[in-house]
Amino acid sequence: MKKVLTVAAVVEVATGMALLIVPSLVGRLLFGAEFTGVANPAARVTGIALLALGVGCWPGSTARCGMLTYGALATRYRAYFGVTGEWVGPLLWPAVLLHAILTALLARAWFQSRTPH
């Protein structure tokens, strides 16, 4: 069962990386049409989620590690849009703030779990 989970993790990480790097190509190969407009950033957030899923399912990893990966990458990516002024909706900055807080809490819990008591 571990081998199947490892293979699944590798596939999810590869798909996530492809969505991050070349979302339009993935759209063309999967759906027969390139992503355009807001579909590209949405596909990249999906890529971040798949990458985090793969990290969380990696042998020896934890769900916390997967969520920490997602939170850190999603916060940074969304903040980039806010700073550049591209694709900014009314809930963008609240979402950035919420993800930053959750990521900080996850990071704190992760560091506390790694220190001997």
N, C-alpha and C positions, 0 to 999 in steps of 0.2 A: 504494500500500500504506500510506503514511503517513496518508492520509485515513481509511482503514478503521480503523487503529489508534487514531487520534484519536477517531473516533466511538465505538469500543469503550470507550476510556478515559472518555469523557463519560458513556456509559450506565452503566458500573460505578460511577463517582463518584455519579451520581444515585441509583442503586439503594442504594448504601452509605449515602448521606445519608438516604434514606427509611427504611432499616432502623434507623438511629440515632435518628431523630426520631419516627417512628410505626410501630414494629415490628408492632403488632397489625393496623394497616390493611394493611400489606404482606402479612401472613399471610392476612388475609381475602381480599385480591385475588388472591393466588397460589394458595392452598390451600383457600379457601372456609371457613376457620375462623380465629378470632383466636388469636394466641399468648397463652398464659397461664402463670403461674408462672415457672419457670426458663427457659422458652422465650424470654421477652423479653430477658433479659441475653444469652442465647446468640445471639439474632438480632442484637443490637447489636454483639457481637464479630464476627459475620459481616459486619455493615455496616462495621466498622472495616477488616476484611480487604479488602472490595471497594473501599473508599475508597483504601486503600494500593495495591491492584492498579491502580486508575485512575491514581494518582500515578506509579507506576513505569512505566506505559505511555504517559504523557503525552510528547508530542514534546519532546526535549531533556532529559528526565529519565533517571534510571538506576534499576536494580534496587535499588541501595543507598538511594536516596531513598525508594523505595516501602517497603523494609524498615524504614527509619528512621521513616517515618510510622506504620507498623503498630506498631512497638515502642513508640514514645512514647505513642500513643493507647491501646493495649492495656494498657500498664503503668499508666497513669493510671486507666483505667476499672476495672481489677481492684483496684487499691489503694483506690479509692473503696468498693468492696464490703467490703474488709477493715476500713477505718476505720469504716464505718457498721454493721458487723456483720451485713450482709445478704448472704445467699448465700455463706457462708464454709464451704468444705470444707477438708479437711486439706492439700491441695496448693495452696491459693490463694496463701499467702504465698511458698512456694518458687517458684511461677510468676511472681509479681510480681518477686521478686528476680532470677530468671533473665532476665526480659524487661528489667529495669532495667539489668543488666550488659550484655546484648547491645546495648541501645539506646545505652548510653554508649560501647561499643566502635565501633558504627557511626557515632555522632556524631563521635568522635575521628578515625576514618578519613575521614569526609566533610570535616571541617575541615582535616585535613592535605592532602587532595587539592586543596583550594581555595587553599592558600598557595603562592606561587611558591618554587621551590627555587633 
